[in-house]
Amino acid sequence: MGNTSSERYDAIIAGSGPGGASVARELAKKGRRVLVLEWGSGAPVRGSFLQYLRWQLVPGRSLLFTPNLLAMVRGIVTGGSSVFYYATAFPVPHEMLRKYGIDVRREEREARAELPIAPLKDEMMTPMARRIMESARALGYDWKGLPKFMYQDRWKSGYRFGYYGDPHGVKWSARMLMDEAVEAGAVLVNGARVDRVIIENGRAVGVSYTACGRSRSIFADTVVIAAGGIGSPVILRKSGLREAGYDFFFDPLVTVCGTVKDVRRRRDEIPMSAGCIFAREGFVMTDLALQTMLDRMFAAMSLRFFKIFQSRKTVRIMVKIRDDLAGRLTDSGGVRKELTPADRERLRKGADIARNILSHAGARGMYTTWKLAAHPGGTVRIGRILDSNLKVKDVANLYVCDCSVIPEPWGLPPVLTLVCLGKRLARHLAVPGKRTKKTGGRRGGR
Ligand SMILES: Cc1cc2nc3c(=O)[nH]c(=O)nc-3n(C[C@H](O)[C@H](O)[C@H](O)COP(=O)(O)OP(=O)(O)OC[C@H]3O[C@@H](n4cnc5c(N)ncnc54)[C@H](O)[C@@H]3O)c2cc1C
């Protein structure tokens, strides 16, 4: 039996990605005593490849494979995957959420007023991204600049995009929400992996977690699981909710690329500068400049070794599909999911269009890279396991707030939506009368 802490909180939040950090910030600002337990490190973001490897590419932890070798990445670090994301704000699926009794229009207005969301300024759109956009438009596609989560006034020509995390604070991430949460009084403990929720008489009363190799328990009035599309169902399963982690999506993607003679990729290229949503067909397409190291990894994974040295001439489009709900997670978070015939057809159709656009842009030697996935979700869906307040239906005081709650296949990057859901959940939790005396914000652990 491990340690039991005598400290008591209004809310314990497991995970500090966009979902968890958003709830933490809002609750802390409303004067609630909040404890965030984060499995990953809270060390300053250096933006180095080494740090990226440690936080996003450790097999079995942050890099997961399906049995068919489809790779899936997640950031295990304060801020979650948003530390490494491509900072594009896609529309909130209001119509889908309304079907489940959820209206986040007010929260979206707030989020858009607080966060730096806007299409790129003209000078930030580089010639490579512009070349793709012009070609797509000439072929009749509604390809346009995408809103980015970036403090564009801090950006300078030559600045490298934060693929490996952004130490300059130009790319917004959920880490900034966590910083604000701590400033407002939340306590953040890093290196603390939540194992299970302590449930007594149908009511969540705390969590068990492992830190520094020791198991501990801590208690609160409310528990919010926000460990991401894979992490949350694993915790819930261990807590007795066996139905979590089935029939989910992970938004698989391929990239199609080729080389052009007359444009060179710049060091300050910004991925996903512009793109087009094919809503009916079920895919989205964007430009996708990669940093040299990642570009080479993509070429090597596709066995195009001679392309490794053509990185600066490479022009690339990402095709991401809305995949069918399918598959299961193992109890330890192993991903067992195969693409359905309809998923394969969407990928094929999207890749054909991408080839056309690139070919019209003058690209030659085209090839399609290995399949990847970056947005696991729908593993603890609203409607099935959660009610419209994101509460686990059969357990009092237990909530989930991250990509796992999304109720239907969607196929678009979710960060803006998760921030809105976090705000809405905090509003719901901050009912009068639950306030206890607050102490100052703190960070602990690794
Ligand atoms: C390369 C890449 C590019 C992307 N680009 C975009 C984009 O442009 N726009 C967009 O909207 N989205 C993008 N995404 C997706 C987006 O980053 C994720 O969907 C989003 O971060 C999910 O948020 P979340 O809160 O569900 O979970 P996560 O971000 O996964 O956060 C979960 C947190 O929980 C922690 N955790 C896990 N297990 C435990 C545990 N047992 N105990 C304690 N803590 C735990 C993790 O360390 C992590 O900090 C991208 C993702 C990747 C990988």
The ligand as an SDF file (V2000), in Angstrom:
LIG
                    3D

 53 58  0  0  0  0  0  0  0  0999 V2000
    2.3440   16.1950  -34.9840 C   0  0  0  0  0  0  0  0  0  0  0  0
    0.9790   16.6200  -34.5410 C   0  0  0  0  0  0  0  0  0  0  0  0
    0.3810   17.7200  -35.1350 C   0  0  0  0  0  0  0  0  0  0  0  0
   -0.8880   18.1300  -34.7370 C   0  0  0  0  0  0  0  0  0  0  0  0
   -1.4420   19.2710  -35.2730 N   0  0  0  0  0  0  0  0  0  0  0  0
   -2.6280   19.7250  -34.8170 C   0  0  0  0  0  0  0  0  0  0  0  0
   -3.1690   20.9630  -35.2760 C   0  0  0  0  0  0  0  0  0  0  0  0
   -2.5820   21.6450  -36.1160 O   0  0  0  0  0  0  0  0  0  0  0  0
   -4.3590   21.3740  -34.7540 N   0  0  0  0  0  0  0  0  0  0  0  0
   -5.0520   20.6540  -33.8160 C   0  0  0  0  0  0  0  0  0  0  0  0
   -6.1210   21.0820  -33.3940 O   0  0  0  0  0  0  0  0  0  0  0  0
   -4.5500   19.4740  -33.3690 N   0  0  0  0  0  0  0  0  0  0  0  0
   -3.3720   19.0050  -33.8280 C   0  0  0  0  0  0  0  0  0  0  0  0
   -2.8490   17.8400  -33.3310 N   0  0  0  0  0  0  0  0  0  0  0  0
   -3.6440   17.0520  -32.3780 C   0  0  0  0  0  0  0  0  0  0  0  0
   -3.6330   17.6270  -30.9950 C   0  0  0  0  0  0  0  0  0  0  0  0
   -2.3590   18.0070  -30.5860 O   0  0  0  0  0  0  0  0  0  0  0  0
   -4.2220   16.5950  -30.0380 C   0  0  0  0  0  0  0  0  0  0  0  0
   -5.3960   16.0730  -30.5950 O   0  0  0  0  0  0  0  0  0  0  0  0
   -4.5410   17.2420  -28.6970 C   0  0  0  0  0  0  0  0  0  0  0  0
   -3.3680   17.6630  -28.0670 O   0  0  0  0  0  0  0  0  0  0  0  0
   -5.2960   16.2630  -27.8160 C   0  0  0  0  0  0  0  0  0  0  0  0
   -5.5090   16.8730  -26.5790 O   0  0  0  0  0  0  0  0  0  0  0  0
   -5.9560   16.0090  -25.3250 P   0  0  0  0  0  0  0  0  0  0  0  0
   -6.2160   16.9460  -24.2210 O   0  0  0  0  0  0  0  0  0  0  0  0
   -7.0270   15.0800  -25.7620 O   0  0  0  0  0  0  0  0  0  0  0  0
   -4.7290   15.0490  -25.0100 O   0  0  0  0  0  0  0  0  0  0  0  0
   -3.1560   15.1670  -25.0430 P   0  0  0  0  0  0  0  0  0  0  0  0
   -2.6900   16.3670  -25.7600 O   0  0  0  0  0  0  0  0  0  0  0  0
   -2.6720   13.8310  -25.4880 O   0  0  0  0  0  0  0  0  0  0  0  0
   -2.7980   15.3570  -23.5070 O   0  0  0  0  0  0  0  0  0  0  0  0
   -2.9450   14.3140  -22.5790 C   0  0  0  0  0  0  0  0  0  0  0  0
   -2.0130   14.5720  -21.4250 C   0  0  0  0  0  0  0  0  0  0  0  0
   -2.2310   13.5710  -20.4360 O   0  0  0  0  0  0  0  0  0  0  0  0
   -0.9640   13.0750  -19.9690 C   0  0  0  0  0  0  0  0  0  0  0  0
   -1.2010   11.7090  -19.5220 N   0  0  0  0  0  0  0  0  0  0  0  0
   -1.4030   10.5930  -20.2640 C   0  0  0  0  0  0  0  0  0  0  0  0
   -1.6240    9.5390  -19.4630 N   0  0  0  0  0  0  0  0  0  0  0  0
   -1.5610    9.9970  -18.1880 C   0  0  0  0  0  0  0  0  0  0  0  0
   -1.7050    9.3830  -16.9050 C   0  0  0  0  0  0  0  0  0  0  0  0
   -1.9870    8.0710  -16.7680 N   0  0  0  0  0  0  0  0  0  0  0  0
   -1.5690   10.1610  -15.8100 N   0  0  0  0  0  0  0  0  0  0  0  0
   -1.2760   11.4820  -15.9040 C   0  0  0  0  0  0  0  0  0  0  0  0
   -1.1220   12.1050  -17.1040 N   0  0  0  0  0  0  0  0  0  0  0  0
   -1.2870   11.3740  -18.2300 C   0  0  0  0  0  0  0  0  0  0  0  0
   -0.0530   13.2030  -21.1800 C   0  0  0  0  0  0  0  0  0  0  0  0
    1.3010   13.2660  -20.7760 O   0  0  0  0  0  0  0  0  0  0  0  0
   -0.5330   14.5130  -21.7920 C   0  0  0  0  0  0  0  0  0  0  0  0
    0.1030   15.6260  -21.2360 O   0  0  0  0  0  0  0  0  0  0  0  0
   -1.5840   17.4050  -33.7280 C   0  0  0  0  0  0  0  0  0  0  0  0
   -0.9910   16.3040  -33.1240 C   0  0  0  0  0  0  0  0  0  0  0  0
    0.2920   15.9120  -33.5040 C   0  0  0  0  0  0  0  0  0  0  0  0
    0.9230   14.7410  -32.8080 C   0  0  0  0  0  0  0  0  0  0  0  0
  1  2  1  0
  2  3  1  0
  2 52  2  0
  3  4  2  0
  4  5  1  0
  4 50  1  0
  5  6  2  0
  6  7  1  0
  6 13  1  0
  7  8  2  0
  7  9  1  0
  9 10  1  0
 10 11  2  0
 10 12  1  0
 12 13  2  0
 13 14  1  0
 14 15  1  0
 14 50  1  0
 15 16  1  0
 16 17  1  0
 16 18  1  0
 18 19  1  0
 18 20  1  0
 20 21  1  0
 20 22  1  0
 22 23  1  0
 23 24  1  0
 24 25  2  0
 24 26  1  0
 24 27  1  0
 27 28  1  0
 28 29  2  0
 28 30  1  0
 28 31  1  0
 31 32  1  0
 32 33  1  0
 33 34  1  0
 33 48  1  0
 34 35  1  0
 35 36  1  0
 35 46  1  0
 36 37  1  0
 36 45  1  0
 37 38  2  0
 38 39  1  0
 39 40  1  0
 39 45  2  0
 40 41  1  0
 40 42  2  0
 42 43  1  0
 43 44  2  0
 44 45  1  0
 46 47  1  0
 46 48  1  0
 48 49  1  0
 50 51  2  0
 51 52  1  0
 52 53  1  0
M  END
$$$$
